[in-house]
Amino acid sequence: MTLAAGHLTAQAPPQDDSEKEIERYRQMLSDPFSNPGFLAVDRGEAIWAEPRGTKNVSLEACDLGEGPGQLEGAFAKLPRYFADADRVMDTEQRLLWCMDKLQGLDTKDIVARRFSGPGRASDLEDLTAFIANKSSGMKIEPQLSHPKEIEMAAVGEELFYRRGGVMDFSCATCHAEEGKRIRLQGLPNLSTPGAAAQATMASWPTYRVSQSALRTMQHRLWDCYRQQRWPVPEYASDSLTALTVFLQKQAAGGEIAVPSIKR
């Protein structure tokens, strides 16, 4: 505190100090016994093995790219092209496809609960947390060999820079320069490949303390568009998958550590 012109004024701490305190807080809660996000991992594991739908089978035969039921390393390579669907899919898109095709499950309720809230669990958030955790400690490996994967990366890059909405914002408005912040929160520069993109993409899904909920990249992108005052994108849409492909490309080589914990 300083006395200036007869008034007490508070001096804001340097930005580096704020970042250090935020990181210290995250480290305190990063242990599985302190991070509520691991409860979502446990719930997701139970849902994965539960027989459901008209066919009364579990998701254990779902192929996430590494073979039916093979989860280790699958999340690290998503989104990717799936020949059986002839589409590039992210985790949630693929789960919805498997629920429909393998389980014969009506996914309307699943999609209606795509984001959890008070008294409302989300199967998709829990399943994604469980699947993603199986790639913890592994490197992000964007899949860019199939023509449709290459196309999606290009579309995602275009979307990253596309300005629109009533505020004429784009993803790049907040995430294409160094040193930008919202309140105490630093904004990573995702316009160039490297450490910032790696640290960002390797930490989702995450437990959001401010929301008391496990959130996936689907929610993060949905909320970004909402804050930009764009029309909110359709859940599990190809546009969000394309943007994720581009961001994973930027984050190649990042070491996955999920679920993480954020403000």
Secondary structure, 3 states (H helix, E strand, C coil): CEEECCEEECCCCCHHHHHHHHHHHHHHCCCCCCCCHHHHHHHHHHHHCCCECCCCECHHHCECCCCECCCCCCHHHCCEEECCCCEEECHHHHHHHHHHHCCCCCCHHHHHCCCCECCECCHHHHHHHHHHHCCCCCECCCCCCCHHHHHHHHHHHHHHHCCECCCCECHHHHHCCCCCEECCEECCCCCCCCHHHHHHHCCCCEEECCCCEEECHHHHHHHHHHHCCCCCCCCCCHHHHHHHHHHHHHCCCCECCCCEEEC
